[in-house]
Amino acid sequence: MLRILEFFDEIQRDARVAEVAERLAFPQSSTSILLNCLVELGYMDYLPESRSFLPSPRVTLLGTWLDKGPVRNGSLIRMLEELSHKTGDTVIIAARSGIFAQYIHVLQARSAMRFHVPPGSRRLVVWSATGFSLLTACNDREIRGLCTRTNAEAALGIPRIDINQVVENVGRTRRDGYFFSAGLVTPGAGSIAIPLPEGIDGWNRALAVAVSGPLQDMTRRRAEIVALLNDVVQRYLRPAPSA
C-alpha cells in the first residue's frame, strides 16, 4: 500500500487501476483490491466520472505530528519545487537509513534526457553524494565504523569500500559545503548534494538535498547548481537572524 501512495506522490494526479498496476508491476486484480482497501480506510478517493483514484486529505495529515517546522509549513516542498523549476533536473531529499542514504522524496526531471529515480531508492551512505552530505555531522571514528559495517553487510558483488577515501570525501564535503558525484553510483549520471540545516524534521535527523542529471550537463552547470542550492536553502530553511 505504501508503494501505491508513493506512486501518487510521484505523479501528483489521479490514476486508474491499470496505470498503477503497470507502473508498479503489480497484478491488476491485486492492485484493484489494494486501492479499494485504501478507499475503505479513508486514504484514497474514488472518482467515478473518470474511474480513477486519488489520495484523500487524510493522507496529508499523516506524520504532521513529527514536525513543526519547514516540512509542516511547506517551506521544504516549496524549496524543492523551485529547484525543479529552475534546473529541470531530478531533485532528491535523502535521509539516513542504516548503511543507506534513502530517497524519501523525489521530483523527477522534466527533460527528455533524464534518469528516472523512484522514491525509496537507496544508495550506500558511505559511497554516494547524498551519503557524504548526510555524514558531515559525524566524526571520523563513526564514519570508519560505518564503512566497516558496510563492508560486512553490503550485498555480494559490491566492491569493498575504501575507508580512507570515504573519510576524505566527507571531509571535502564539510570544507566545500557540497559533494559532486561524477558517475560514482550510476555511470553517465552526475549528482550535486548538500547537507540541510539541523532540525528540519523536528527530530534533528540528518537530511540532504541533491540535484541529479546527465553527467556532462551537471559538470558544465556545477557552479550554477551549487550556488542555487545554497541560495534556496538560505531563503527557505535558515531562520532569519534575530535583531
N, C-alpha and C positions, 0 to 999 in steps of 0.2 A: 504493500500500500504506500509506503514511503517513496518508492521509486515513481509511483504514479504522481504523487504530489510534487516531486522534484521535476518530473516531465512538464507539468503545467507551469511550474515556476520558470522553466526554461522558455516555453513558447509564449506564455503570458496572453493566452486567449482560450476560448472554448475548443473542444475537440471531440470527435466521435470515437466510438469504441474501436473501429478498425484502425484509425490513425494511432491511437495509444498502443494497441496491440502490436502494430507493425514496428513502431519506434522502439518499443521495449522488448521485442522478440518474445512476447507472451502469446499463448493460445487465445484466440478471440473470445472463446466461451469463458475462460478464466478471467479475462480482462473485464468482460461484462459483469461477471459476478462481483469482482472486486470494486468496480465503480458503483454498482448498486448498493453494495455494503457501505461504501463511503457516503452515499446519499442517505441511507437509513441512519447513519451515525451523525449526520448533520455536517459533514466535512465537504460534501460535494452537492452541487445543484444540478438537476437535470432540466435541460431546456427543450421542451417538446417540439417547439417550432422548427428547430434545426436538428433535433435528435442528437444533441451533443451534451457534454458535461463541462462544468466549470466549478473550481473550488469556491466554497461558500465563505461568507465573512467569518465563520468560526475559525477557519484556518489562520486568518490574520491575527487572531488572539493567542494562538499557541506560542508559548515561550516569551510572551511580553514581560512576565514576572522576572525573567533573567536579566533584564537590562532597564536602566532608567536614563540612558544616555543616547549616543549617536545612532544605535540600532533602532531603538524605540521611537525616537523623534524623526527618523527618516534621513538624518544627515548622511549616514554611511551610504544608503542607497542612492541618494542624490549625487554624491561624490562619484560613485561607480558609473552612474548614467552619464555624467559629464565626461568622464574618461572615455567611455564607449563612444559618445558622440564626437569628441574631438580627435580620437585616434582611429576609430573604425576597427580597432583590433579587439582580440579577446581580452576581457578584464576579469580578474580572478581574485577572490578573497580566500585565503588559506589559513587553517588552524592546525595546531599540533595534535596528532592522534597516535600515541605510542611512537614507533620509529618512522612514522609517516607525516608528511605535510598533506592534509586533506583539503580538497577544494570544496568549501562549504557554500560558495555562491559563485556563479559564472554568468557573465553576459557574453554571448557568442559574438564573434567578429561578423561584420556586415559586408566585408569584401568577398569577391569571388574566390580569391586565393586565400584560403584560411584552413586552419586546423580545428576540427571540431573537438571540444574538450567537455565531456559530460560532467555535470555537477557530481560530487562524490569521488571524483578521480583522486588517486593517491600517488605521491612521489616520495622517495626516501627523503626524510628530513635532513639527512647529512649529505645529500647529493642532489640538490635542486636549488633554484634561485629562491623560491618561497621558503624552502627549508633553512637556508643560510640566514635569511631575514628573520625567521622565527627564533633562531638560536642566538641572536645578538645579545640577549639579556643573560645568557648562560655563561658560566666561567669555563675556562679551558678544560678543567677536570671533568665537568659534567659532559662537555662535548666529546671528550675522549672516551668516556664511559658509554655514551650513546653510540659511538662508532663501533666499539667492541660488541655491544648488544646487537647492532645492526648486522655486523658480520656473522654473528651466531644465528640470527633469526631470519635473515633475508632468504628469499626463495632461491632454489638451486639455479645456477646459470647467471646470477647477478655477480658481476666482478667484485672482488674484495675491495672494500673502501680503504683508501689511503688516509689514515688518521691525521698525519701531519698536513696533508693538503686540505682537509676539511677545516682544521684549526686556522690555517692560513686564509681560506676563503671566508670564514666567518669574521676573522679579523679585518679583512679587506672590506667586508660589508659594513662593519662598525665604522671604519675610517671614512669610507666614501659615502655612506648613507644608503647605498643600494648595491645590488648584485646583478650583473648582466650574464645570463646563461646563453652561450653560443653553441647550441646543439648539445648541451650537456645531457639532456634526457631524451629529447626527440630530435633525430637528425633533420637538419633543414629548418628547425624552429628556433626562435630566439625568445627570451623572456627577461624582462627587467622587473625586479621585485624590490620593495622597500618595507621595512617594519612599520607597523602602525603604532601610534602612541598607546601607552599602557591604559588599561581600564575601559577599552572600547565597549566590551560587552557587560561591564559591571562586575565581573568576577576576576579581573586582572589577568585574563588568559591572553597569551601572545597571539597576535593576528598579523598577517602580511597581505599586501595588495600587489598584484603583478599585472603587467600588460604583456601579452604574448602575440607573436605573429611570425611571418616568414623571416628567416634569419637575415637575409640580405637587406630587407626593408627595416628591420629592427636595428641593424648595425648602422645604417645610414641616418636613422632618426634618433639614435641613442640619447644624445644630449637634450634634444627637444622633449623626449618622453620623460626623462629623469626630471627635467625642470617642471613639466606638467604634473607629475606625481607629487613632487614636493609642494607645488602650489596648491593643489586641491586638498591635500592632507592638512596644510596650514589653514586653509579657508573653512573647511568643513568639520575638522576633528579636533583642532587645538583650541582650547579656551582662550578668549581674549585676555591680555594681561590686565591685572587689576590696577586701578588708578592709584 
